[in-house]
Amino acid sequence: MAAALLSDFATEIIIPVCAVIGILFSLIQWALVSRVKLTPNGPSKNNKNGFKDSLIEEEEGVNEHNVVVKCAEIQNAISEGATSFLFTEYQYVGIFMVVFAILIFLFLGSVEGFNTKSQQCTYNVHKKCKPALATALFSTISFLLGAITSVLSGFLGMKIATYANARTTLEARKSVGKAFIVAFRSGAVMGFLLAANGLLVLYITINLFKLYYGDDWEGLFEAITGYGLGGSSMALFGRVGGGIYTKAADVGADLVGKVERNIPEDDPRNPAVIADNVGDNVGDIAGMGSDLFGSYAESSCAALVVASISSFGINHEFTAMCYPLLVSSIGIIVCLITTLFATDFYEIKAVKDIEPSLKYQLIISTFLMTIGIAIVSFIALPSSFTIFNFGVQKVVHNWQLFLCVCVGLWAGLIIGFVTEYYTSNAYSPVQDVADSCRTGAATNVIFGLALGYKSVIIPIFAIAISIFVSFSFAAMYGIAVAALGMLSTIATGLAIDAYGPISDNAGGIAEMAGMSHRIRERTDALDAAGNTTAAIGKGFAIGSAALVSLALFGAFVSRAGIQVVDVLTPKVFIGLIVGAMLPYWFSAMTMKSVGSAALKMVEEVRRQFNTIPGLMDGTTKPDYATCVKISTDASIKEMIPPGALVMLTPLIVGTFFGVETLSGVLAGSLVSGVQVAISASNTGGAWDNAKKYIEAGASEHALTLGPKGSEPHKAAVIGDTIGDPLKDTSGPSLNILIKLMSVESLVFAPFFAAHGGLLFKL
């Protein structure tokens, strides 16, 4: 077996350098966004090309000074609301983090009775490994590091989004292209910061842990799995808490404002309007940032764990061992080049250019990444090596591993485009849903649900083919790197995803600041494209979650010493059927939480409209703060039970029923969770865009259904409000459920293998 072409020294330089380049690039993008000033600056000047950027207000004689001041005020209110909510949420999550860290230490430390002596290695019984107590301590540290990085990713994303929303609104006065660039650059800041931070922290952690573990790579990478657990457990609370917050405000604002009072979306007279805009940042930005960071951390950890017990780990080949990190490093460089296509090489001149530009981002990054993966696979891997495959070493060639990563990468693109087909109002599925609104809300709901179920078919085939191909080539390691392939362009994926909520907020600010309807049309066009790309982002997250959790499941089965997972065994089958039920239980909790919080919000908005004199005339201001408080209190209170369900299930099942039953639970939740998550996300996305299709009136067909306030439009709004918790709370949280239970089971596997199954031992 020939050694890799890339030296260990070169690897030690390439990974941190790529991460630092990612961080620097995000800071440059942030500096470019901050050039748009939130202060009135007199009449417009000539730009560098000698053309005048005429402002719509100048054409229509609106006072520009007042508009800019209003925008700054609204942005400030949204930013304060989002920051205060996240601080409150992080206080509760911080307590959980400390308690769970103690649990990890106690459970894993008790495997050998808190013994400090070296123990037999799990996979190589002739060697001595570091004590179980060391694994307990280092797993706890990596859990805390993962959790802190995850929280930081979400918080930084929210900060840049609230910094950019009003700036996007102000640029929309000049042209739709300028507004697009500000929104996209801001999304790129978040994407690159998250990808680079995740990589850098993981790389530094591995190197620091190596100082203690030395040659014991099996123990080292087992301890590193805590990093993935920390990332995902924070993401769960971020997604659920943020999702409940945003949808309670959204449903309340829409039902009373649009349906009952017939006022436009984001009208400043609506008391829930600030809470609604805050929600976009804490749910769609902070929650999603933590979620994708969790996926990235877990797929890296799953690949590293399997590699540590393969020839890479046994022979201490550092470069080959770091293959997953090198793929992520090259991903940052590829995404950097891809981002320049959107911001510098390709100019958006009209509304119709927006969606294609975002689609090109996905296509360009996938093509470039294929080349990048080929280079890394052929210089960082030996020509042939062995991969651990449930007790035996399987011989694998570097070209096979290259194909595994590519299968994941291209499956991600397919899932992305199928999602777009089912959720974009440019295609027939959403237009059919919009058409069904002619006969009322009931037919709209029926068509929307059918669309969601149908949209599951192709993504599941794509995931199934990737699993088959990657497992055939390189066993569980193949599946782990396929997941990493899907996430290798995470910086671009996040930039596209974060662009949506920023544009949504920009439209809200334009409406609240009383800007011209032409500006609102521009921001609506940006937002409609953002809705579709957000659905594509969710598709990526769900697809990668399926692959990641399967790779983690394989690592768990190996670590727990299970020879074979036999579905015909009662222990396994009961786990399977209970596991398949968990996504429904979890969805029921999150949907009901949104419903009960929305109920309070609707009552409060109605109360203000009925009791505050002059509110409908616009002569008095509504009480925004009460609505913000209702959303905050509801989401903090309601995020705990679903979070507890996911975090406690593996602990209870593993301890009382043992590893076989737990393997059944993990398989069941994976199989049913993926289907429910895809259908929920796509149903909600389709209803939202069907409503926007009617509102925009961009085609003859759409004009026959509109205008705003018509009966078909009201039916579409009802569909949209039903879809809100599906696409932004339950759907996206489910992919965390399936990953989190798998990574948690892997971290606690030594304890379950030694002391689990108490009920069956009686």
DRENMI-308235 format. One record per residue (C-alpha): x, y, z. Coordinates in steps of 0.1 Angstrom, whole numbers, padded with zeros to 4 digits, always signed. Layout:
<atoms>
XYZ...
</atoms>
This chain:
<atoms>
+0000+0000+0000+0017+0032-0012+0017+0063+0009-0003+0094+0001+0014+0120-0022+0005+0148+0003+0029+0150+0033+0016+0153+0068+0033+0187+0071+0014+0200+0041-0019+0187+0055-0012+0205+0088-0008+0238+0069-0036+0234+0043-0065+0228+0067-0060+0258+0090-0050+0281+0061-0083+0272+0042-0103+0279+0073-0085+0313+0079-0091+0322+0042-0129+0314+0048-0130+0337+0078-0111+0365+0060-0134+0363+0030-0165+0366+0052-0150+0397+0069-0144+0412+0035-0180+0405+0025-0192+0421+0058-0170+0452+0051-0186+0456+0016-0221+0453+0031-0213+0479+0057-0206+0504+0030-0244+0509+0026-0250+0536+0052-0281+0538+0074-0278+0576+0075-0295+0600+0051-0269+0613+0026-0285+0639+0005-0292+0636-0033-0279+0607-0052-0244+0610-0067-0228+0595-0099-0214+0560-0093-0181+0547-0106-0195+0539-0141-0207+0575-0145-0244+0565-0144-0268+0580-0118-0283+0556-0093-0317+0574-0093-0338+0566-0062-0374+0557-0066-0383+0583-0039-0367+0611-0059-0389+0602-0089-0420+0601-0067-0411+0631-0045-0410+0612-0012-0389+0626+0017-0358+0605+0015-0345+0616+0050-0376+0603+0068-0375+0570+0049-0338+0563+0059-0344+0572+0096-0375+0550+0097-0355+0521+0082-0328+0525+0108-0354+0526+0137-0371+0494+0125-0339+0476+0120-0329+0485+0155-0361+0472+0169-0357+0439+0150-0321+0435+0161-0329+0442+0198-0358+0417+0197-0337+0390+0182-0307+0395+0205-0328+0396+0236-0346+0364+0226-0314+0345+0218-0298+0356+0251-0329+0343+0270-0328+0311+0250-0291+0306+0255-0295+0310+0293-0318+0280+0294-0297+0260+0269-0266+0269+0289-0281+0252+0320-0290+0221+0299-0254+0221+0284-0238+0219+0318-0262+0192+0331-0257+0171+0300-0219+0175+0301-0220+0161+0337-0241+0132+0325-0217+0124+0297-0188+0124+0322-0206+0102+0348-0220+0077+0323-0187+0072+0304-0166+0074+0335-0186+0046+0351-0178+0021+0323-0147+0010+0341-0157+0023+0375-0138+0056+0372-0106+0036+0368-0074+0055+0358-0055+0024+0345-0050+0018+0308-0076-0006+0293-0077-0031+0265-0085-0014+0231-0120-0022+0218-0110-0032+0183-0074-0044+0188-0073-0065+0220-0036-0069+0219-0030-0032+0225-0035-0010+0255-0056+0021+0252-0061+0052+0274-0085+0047+0304-0123+0051+0300-0121+0080+0324-0100+0099+0299-0126+0092+0271-0152+0105+0295-0133+0137+0303-0123+0144+0266-0158+0136+0253-0172+0161+0278-0148+0188+0266-0155+0181+0229-0192+0182+0237-0189+0217+0253-0167+0229+0224-0193+0217+0198-0221+0233+0217-0204+0266+0221-0194+0267+0183-0230+0258+0174-0244+0286+0195-0218+0310+0182-0227+0300+0146-0263+0308+0151-0257+0341+0170-0232+0355+0144-0257+0346+0116-0285+0364+0133-0263+0395+0139-0252+0398+0102-0288+0392+0091-0302+0420+0113-0273+0442+0102-0281+0436+0065-0319+0437+0063-0324+0475+0063-0294+0479+0040-0310+0456+0015-0342+0477+0016-0323+0509+0010-0304+0494-0020-0337+0482-0034-0345+0519-0041-0317+0519-0067-0322+0486-0084-0331+0450-0077-0296+0439-0086-0280+0461-0059-0305+0448-0033-0297+0412-0043-0259+0417-0039-0263+0431-0003-0286+0403+0007-0264+0376-0009-0232+0390+0005-0247+0390+0040-0257+0353+0036-0221+0346+0024-0207+0361+0056-0228+0336+0076-0220+0307+0053-0182+0312+0054-0179+0320+0091-0198+0289+0100-0179+0265+0076-0145+0279+0085-0152+0281+0123-0165+0245+0123-0135+0232+0105-0109+0252+0125-0123+0244+0160-0125+0206+0150-0090+0206+0137-0075+0224+0167-0094+0201+0191-0080+0170+0173-0044+0184+0176-0048+0193+0213-0063+0159+0222-0035+0142+0203-0010+0157+0229-0026+0134+0255-0037+0104+0234-0005+0100+0214-0007+0068+0194-0042+0058+0208-0062+0072+0178-0091+0049+0185-0097+0066+0219-0089+0100+0204-0115+0100+0177-0141+0083+0200-0137+0113+0223-0141+0137+0193-0177+0124+0187-0188+0146+0215-0182+0176+0192-0210+0164+0169-0233+0158+0199-0227+0193+0212-0233+0209+0178-0266+0190+0173-0280+0193+0207-0278+0231+0206-0292+0231+0171-0322+0212+0183-0332+0239+0208-0323+0266+0183-0345+0251+0156-0374+0242+0179-0373+0274+0200-0367+0297+0170-0393+0278+0149-0420+0282+0175-0412+0319+0180-0413+0328+0143-0444+0308+0134-0465+0320+0164-0459+0356+0153-0463+0348+0116-0496+0330+0120-0510+0356+0144-0500+0385+0121-0514+0368+0090-0547+0355+0103-0558+0388+0120-0540+0413+0097-0546+0398+0062-0577+0376+0066-0598+0396+0092-0586+0432+0088-0576+0430+0051-0544+0450+0056-0512+0442+0037-0484+0419+0050-0459+0437+0073-0483+0467+0077-0470+0488+0106-0505+0489+0120-0503+0452+0127-0491+0447+0164-0473+0413+0156-0453+0427+0127-0420+0433+0147-0423+0399+0163-0428+0383+0129-0396+0399+0115-0376+0391+0146-0388+0355+0141-0373+0352+0107-0339+0359+0122-0341+0336+0153-0357+0307+0134-0346+0307+0098-0312+0322+0104-0299+0313+0139-0317+0279+0140-0307+0269+0106-0270+0280+0111-0268+0257+0142-0286+0229+0123-0262+0228+0094-0232+0232+0117-0244+0201+0136-0247+0181+0103-0212+0192+0093-0197+0183+0127-0214+0149+0129-0206+0138+0093-0169+0147+0101-0170+0128+0134-0187+0097+0118-0160+0095+0091-0132+0101+0116-0144+0074+0140-0146+0047+0112-0112+0058+0098-0095+0055+0132-0102+0018+0133-0093+0013+0096-0058+0012+0081-0055+0050+0083-0058+0049+0121-0040+0016+0127-0010+0027+0106-0012+0063+0119-0015+0079+0084-0023+0115+0094-0030+0129+0059-0054+0100+0050-0070+0103+0084-0077+0140+0078-0094+0132+0044-0128+0145+0056-0113+0177+0068-0094+0182+0035-0126+0177+0016-0142+0205+0038-0111+0227+0033-0113+0225-0005-0151+0231-0002-0144+0265+0014-0121+0275-0016-0147+0262-0041-0175+0281-0024-0154+0313-0024-0149+0311-0062-0186+0303-0066-0197+0333-0045-0178+0357-0068-0199+0345-0097-0230+0359-0079-0215+0391-0066-0189+0401-0092-0189+0381-0124-0227+0381-0132-0249+0411-0129-0286+0409-0121-0305+0434-0143-0341+0423-0138-0363+0404-0114-0363+0373-0137-0325+0369-0132-0327+0364-0095-0337+0327-0093-0314+0315-0121-0285+0333-0104-0291+0314-0072-0295+0281-0091-0262+0287-0109-0246+0289-0075-0256+0253-0067-0246+0240-0102-0212+0259-0103-0203+0248-0068-0212+0212-0075-0191+0211-0107-0161+0228-0091-0164+0206-0060-0162+0175-0082-0128+0186-0095-0117+0196-0060-0127+0162-0045-0108+0144-0074-0076+0163-0065-0079+0157-0028-0088+0120-0032-0057+0113-0054-0032+0133-0034-0044+0127+0002-0052+0090+0000-0030+0059-0007-0039+0041-0039-0054+0013-0018-0062+0009+0019-0085-0010+0042-0118+0003+0058-0134-0013+0089-0166-0031+0079-0183-0047+0109-0154-0067+0122-0135-0072+0089-0111-0049+0070-0124-0043+0034-0098-0033+0007-0108+0000-0009-0091+0021-0037-0089+0059-0037-0110+0062-0069-0138+0044-0050-0137+0069-0022-0138+0097-0047-0170+0083-0062-0185+0079-0027-0181+0117-0020-0193+0126-0055-0224+0104-0051-0233+0124-0020-0225+0157-0037-0247+0150-0068-0275+0135-0048-0276+0168-0028-0280+0187-0061-0308+0163-0073-0326+0167-0040-0322+0205-0043-0337+0207-0078-0366+0183-0070-0374+0204-0040-0373+0235-0062-0396+0219-0087-0422+0212-0060-0420+0245-0042-0413+0272-0068-0443+0290-0083-0426+0289-0117-0436+0252-0121-0470+0234-0124-0472+0217-0089-0474+0251-0070-0496+0266-0098-0520+0237-0094-0521+0243-0056-0528+0280-0063-0556+0271-0088-0572+0249-0062-0578+0280-0040-0607+0289-0064-0629+0265-0044-0617+0275-0010-0592+0266+0017-0602+0229+0019-0592+0220-0016-0560+0241-0012-0551+0220+0019-0558+0187+0001-0537+0196-0030-0509+0209-0008-0507+0177+0013-0507+0156-0019-0479+0176-0033-0458+0171-0001-0463+0133-0001-0454+0131-0038-0423+0152-0034-0408+0125-0012-0404+0100-0040-0373+0112-0059-0353+0124-0029-0357+0090-0013-0345+0072-0044-0315+0096-0046-0307+0089-0009-0312+0051-0014-0289+0050-0045-0262+0071-0027-0264+0047+0003-0261+0016-0019-0232+0029-0040-0212+0043-0012-0217+0013+0011-0208-0011-0017-0175+0008-0023-0164+0017+0012-0188+0003+0038-0199+0028+0065-0170+0051+0058-0183+0055+0023-0217+0066+0037-0200+0091+0061-0180+0107+0033-0211+0108+0010-0228+0129+0037-0197+0150+0038-0199+0154+0000-0235+0166+0003-0223+0192+0029-0190+0201+0012-0205+0232-0004-0221+0242+0029-0208+0278+0026-0227+0284-0006-0257+0264+0006-0259+0286+0037-0254+0318+0018-0284+0309-0004-0304+0299+0026-0297+0330+0047-0304+0352+0017-0341+0343+0020-0349+0356+0055-0328+0387+0049-0349+0395+0018-0381+0388+0037-0371+0412+0064-0361+0438+0038-0397+0436+0024-0411+0440+0059-0390+0471+0065-0400+0486+0032-0437+0482+0041-0433+0495+0076-0412+0525+0065-0440+0535+0041-0419+0531+0010-0432+0531-0026-0451+0500-0038-0424+0496-0065-0398+0489-0038-0421+0464-0022-0424+0446-0056-0387+0444-0058-0382+0430-0023-0412+0406-0029-0394+0392-0059-0362+0388-0039-0382+0371-0011-0401+0347-0035-0367+0334-0048-0355+0332-0012-0385+0310-0003-0376+0285-0029-0339+0285-0020-0348+0281+0017-0368+0250+0007-0337+0238-0013-0316+0244+0018-0340+0223+0039-0338+0195+0013-0300+0195+0016-0302+0194+0054-0327+0165+0054-0308+0145+0028-0275+0149+0046-0291+0141+0079-0303+0108+0065-0268+0098+0054-0251+0112+0085-0274+0093+0109-0269+0061+0089-0231+0065+0092-0234+0072+0129-0257+0042+0133-0231+0020+0117-0204+0034+0140-0227+0028+0170-0234-0008+0160-0196-0015+0157-0188+0003+0190-0216-0014+0209-0203-0048+0197-0236-0058+0180-0228-0086+0155-0260-0082+0134-0292-0061+0137-0319-0088+0132-0353-0073+0125-0370-0106+0134-0357-0105+0169-0385-0091+0192-0360-0068+0210-0351-0051+0177-0386-0051+0162-0402-0033+0192-0374-0007+0189-0380-0003+0152-0418+0003+0156-0413+0027+0185-0385+0045+0167-0408+0050+0136-0434+0066+0159-0410+0092+0175-0410+0117+0145-0448+0118+0148-0447+0123+0185-0421+0150+0181-0441+0167+0153-0472+0166+0174-0454+0184+0202-0439+0211+0180-0471+0217+0159-0492+0220+0191-0467+0244+0206-0470+0267+0175-0508+0264+0176-0511+0273+0213-0486+0302+0210-0504+0314+0178-0537+0313+0197-0523+0338+0223-0509+0359+0196-0542+0361+0177-0561+0371+0208-0535+0398+0216-0536+0413+0181-0574+0412+0180-0575+0429+0215-0552+0457+0203-0572+0463+0171-0605+0464+0191-0593+0485+0221-0566+0509+0208-0584+0539+0192-0569+0552+0159-0549+0520+0153-0566+0511+0120-0564+0548+0108-0526+0547+0115-0528+0577+0139-0516+0557+0169-0488+0530+0172-0496+0494+0183-0479+0479+0213-0453+0458+0195-0435+0448+0228-0463+0427+0241-0464+0405+0210-0426+0401+0211-0430+0390+0248-0457+0365+0239-0435+0348+0212-0405+0348+0235-0422+0333+0265-0441+0307+0245-0410+0294+0226-0388+0292+0257-0415+0272+0276-0425+0250+0246-0390+0241+0234-0382+0220+0265-0406+0190+0261-0396+0181+0224-0360+0187+0233-0363+0164+0263-0380+0137+0242-0351+0135+0217-0323+0138+0243-0337+0113+0268-0350+0086+0244-0315+0070+0236-0305+0072+0273-0336+0055+0286-0338+0029+0258-0300+0021+0260-0299+0019+0298-0331-0002+0303-0336-0021+0271-0300-0025+0258-0282-0019+0225-0303-0042+0203-0335-0024+0211-0317+0010+0207-0304+0000+0173-0341-0007+0163-0352+0027+0176-0325+0045+0156-0333+0026+0124-0370+0033+0128-0367+0070+0135-0343+0074+0106-0367+0057+0081-0399+0075+0091-0382+0108+0101-0368+0115+0066-0402+0110+0049-0421+0131+0073-0395+0159+0072-0393+0161+0034-0431+0161+0030-0437+0187+0058-0410+0211+0044-0422+0209+0008-0460+0211+0016-0453+0243+0037-0431+0258+0010-0456+0251-0018-0485+0267+0002-0463+0298+0009-0454+0302-0028-0489+0295-0040-0500+0325-0019-0472+0346-0033-0481+0335-0069-0516+0349-0064-0503+0381-0048-0477+0389-0075-0503+0384-0103-0474+0379-0127-0493+0357-0152-0528+0357-0167-0536+0326-0147-0525+0343-0115-0545+0375-0123-0577+0354-0125-0571+0343-0089-0562+0377-0074-0560+0404-0063-0550+0405-0026-0581+0402-0005-0600+0381-0030-0616+0348-0019-0589+0326-0036-0563+0348-0019-0578+0343+0015-0579+0305+0010-0542+0307+0000-0534+0326+0032-0551+0299+0053-0530+0273+0035-0499+0293+0041-0506+0296+0078-0512+0259+0081-0479+0253+0063-0459+0277+0084-0453+0253+0114-0448+0224+0089-0420+0240+0069-0403+0261+0096-0408+0242+0129-0416+0205+0126-0400+0197+0092-0365+0212+0098-0364+0200+0134-0369+0164+0124-0336+0161+0106-0320+0171+0139-0340+0144+0157-0327+0116+0135-0290+0128+0136-0290+0137+0173-0303+0103+0185-0277+0085+0165-0247+0106+0176-0259+0105+0212-0261+0067+0211-0226+0066+0196-0212+0088+0224-0229+0067+0251-0222+0033+0233-0194+0022+0258-0218+0026+0287-0247+0009+0270-0225-0020+0259-0211-0025+0294-0242-0018+0316-0272-0014+0293-0303-0036+0291-0312-0036+0328-0347-0048+0323-0336-0078+0303-0311-0088+0329-0337-0091+0357
</atoms>
